[in-house]
Amino acid sequence: MANRDSPYTIYRCELTLWEHTFFASREISAFYQTEPLIGNYALAYALGLCHAPYSSNATVRYKQDLAPLNEQGIYVTPATILDEPKFALTQFNAQSDTYWYAFAQNAIVTRPDNKQVKKDAQNWYIVDPVTDEEPR
């Protein structure tokens, strides 16, 4: 929509979501929860207007990712949900992609190649298969 008195062009669109929106309003490790909103930052990423790496070390990157949009004078407003909002409470598959693993207390134990593991009570130890010693 163009306004003759405004130097800005405003576009309005309707989005239909066919699955859960990959937007987390709360994150605890691999666990995330959504809220009944789609924020402007999430939309900027979803629409491909800014990009982030596939993997993250939990560093907040909004300033550097959104800077090119700011330089172009582009602002994405938050979305308004028209229907009944649906909530999702989900956990990512944070399990290691390895042949052997074990569940320990609050951790997943994996075994490096060419090593073995031993369990002593509730603790797991990686050991050298030749010497049967723990690496130091």
PyMOL commands that set and color helices and strands:
alter all, ss='L'
color gray80, all
select helices_A, chain A and resi 40-46+62-72
alter helices_A, ss='H'
color red, helices_A
select strands_A, chain A and resi 26-28+31-33+89-91+101-104+107-110+116-120+123-127
alter strands_A, ss='S'
color yellow, strands_A
deselect
rebuild
show_as cartoon
